[in-house]
Amino acid sequence: MEKRKAFVKLSLKTIIIAIVSLLLILVLFTSIAKAGNVIISIASSAVGFAQCIRGEGGLRIWACIEATWAAIMGAL
């Protein structure tokens, strides 16, 4: 009976360690992906604002909206 309890404790400990490890890996990959998205959003926003400043007519308004949206999404 004693050996069986020790085995159950070891199993639970192993399962908890595995779950925590998976969560840490998930957080790491999410952070890397988020950083990539922020870089892409900043670049898109910069291009959009450049078109907003130098654009003409309706294209200029759309570029301003797009650049603002990219900046907001990059901040989230």
C-alpha positions in Angstrom: 0.0 0.0 0.0 2.8 2.4 0.8 4.5 1.9 -2.5 1.3 2.5 -4.3 0.8 5.9 -2.6 4.4 6.9 -3.4 3.7 6.0 -7.1 0.5 8.1 -7.1 2.4 11.1 -5.6 5.2 10.7 -8.1 2.7 10.5 -11.0 0.8 13.6 -9.8 4.1 15.5 -9.4 5.2 14.5 -12.9 1.9 15.5 -14.4 2.0 18.9 -12.7 5.5 19.5 -13.9 4.6 18.5 -17.4 1.6 20.9 -17.4 3.6 23.8 -16.0 6.3 23.1 -18.6 3.8 23.1 -21.5 2.3 26.4 -20.2 5.7 28.0 -20.1 6.5 26.8 -23.6 3.1 28.2 -24.8 3.8 31.5 -23.1 7.3 31.7 -24.7 6.0 31.0 -28.2 3.1 33.4 -27.7 5.6 36.1 -26.6 7.8 35.5 -29.7 4.7 35.6 -32.0 3.5 38.8 -30.3 6.9 40.5 -30.8 6.8 39.5 -34.4 3.3 41.0 -34.8 4.4 44.2 -33.1 7.3 44.6 -35.5 5.1 44.0 -38.5 2.5 46.4 -37.1 5.1 49.1 -36.6 6.4 48.7 -40.1 2.9 48.7 -41.6 1.9 51.7 -39.5 5.0 53.6 -40.7 4.3 52.9 -44.3 0.7 53.8 -43.8 1.5 57.1 -42.2 4.0 57.9 -45.0 1.2 57.3 -47.5 -1.1 59.3 -45.4 1.2 62.3 -45.4 2.1 62.1 -49.1 -1.0 60.5 -50.6 -3.7 62.1 -52.7 -7.5 62.2 -52.1 -9.3 59.1 -51.1 -6.2 57.0 -51.0 -4.8 59.4 -48.4 -7.8 59.0 -46.1 -7.7 55.2 -46.4 -4.0 55.2 -45.7 -4.6 57.2 -42.5 -7.3 54.8 -41.4 -5.1 51.8 -42.2 -2.1 53.2 -40.4 -4.1 54.1 -37.3 -5.6 50.6 -37.2 -2.2 49.0 -37.6 -0.9 51.1 -34.7 -3.8 50.2 -32.5 -3.5 46.5 -33.3 0.2 46.5 -32.6 -0.3 48.1 -29.2 -2.8 45.3 -28.2 
